[in-house]
């Protein structure tokens, strides 16, 4: 261990949760390593739709053009009086 590193002890609660000081609302990927060590790596979580949008230029182009196009306006029908 380096001299400037600080070791802290953390404890799980009754629901197996841990508080990591300084990491509020951050997602991690947890890996269990041989010997009982746990490695936490920062994670970026996104939906399948977001991955498809980011990896498909045609889809981005289609959605961009749809977003800037005018919406079709149709006159509303008035209900017939009874």
C-alpha positions in Angstrom: 0.0 0.0 0.0 1.2 3.5 -0.9 1.7 5.9 2.0 -0.9 8.4 0.6 -3.6 5.7 0.3 -6.2 5.5 3.0 -7.8 2.3 4.0 -11.3 2.5 5.3 -13.5 -0.3 6.7 -17.0 -0.7 5.3 -19.7 -2.8 6.7 -22.8 -4.3 5.0 -26.2 -3.6 6.5 -28.9 -6.2 7.1 -29.9 -6.0 3.4 -26.2 -6.5 2.2 -25.9 -2.9 1.2 -22.7 -0.9 1.5 -22.1 2.9 1.7 -19.2 4.1 -0.4 -18.3 7.7 0.8 -18.0 10.1 -2.1 -19.9 7.9 -4.5 -23.5 8.9 -4.2 -25.8 7.6 -7.0 -23.0 5.9 -8.9 -23.3 2.5 -10.5 -20.6 -0.1 -10.5 -20.0 -3.5 -12.0 -18.9 -5.9 -9.2 -16.5 -8.7 -9.9 -15.6 -11.3 -7.3 -11.9 -12.1 -7.5 -10.1 -15.2 -6.3 -9.2 -14.9 -2.6 -12.4 -13.2 -1.7 -11.6 -9.7 -3.1 -14.3 -7.6 -4.7 -13.5 -5.2 -7.5 -15.9 -2.4 -8.3 -15.6 -0.7 -11.7 -17.6 2.3 -12.7 -20.5 1.3 -15.0 -22.4 3.1 -17.7 -25.8 1.6 -18.0 -28.0 2.2 -21.0 -31.1 0.7 -22.6 -31.0 -1.5 -25.7 -32.7 1.3 -27.6 -30.0 3.8 -26.6 -27.3 1.4 -27.8 -29.1 0.9 -31.1 -29.4 4.7 -31.5 -25.7 5.3 -30.8 -24.5 2.5 -33.2 -26.9 3.1 -36.1 -26.3 6.2 -38.1 -29.4 5.7 -40.3 -31.6 5.5 -37.2 -30.1 8.8 -35.8 -30.7 10.5 -39.1 -34.3 9.3 -39.3 -35.1 10.3 -35.8 -33.4 13.7 -36.2 -35.3 14.5 -39.3 -38.6 13.3 -37.7 -37.9 15.5 -34.6 -37.5 18.7 -36.7 -40.4 18.0 -39.1 -43.8 19.7 -38.6 -46.5 17.7 -37.1 -49.5 16.9 -39.3 -52.4 19.0 -38.3 -55.9 17.8 -38.9 -59.1 19.6 -38.0 -60.9 18.1 -35.1 -64.4 16.9 -35.7 -67.0 18.5 -33.5 -69.3 16.0 -31.8 -72.8 16.0 -33.2 -75.4 17.5 -30.8 -77.9 15.0 -29.6 
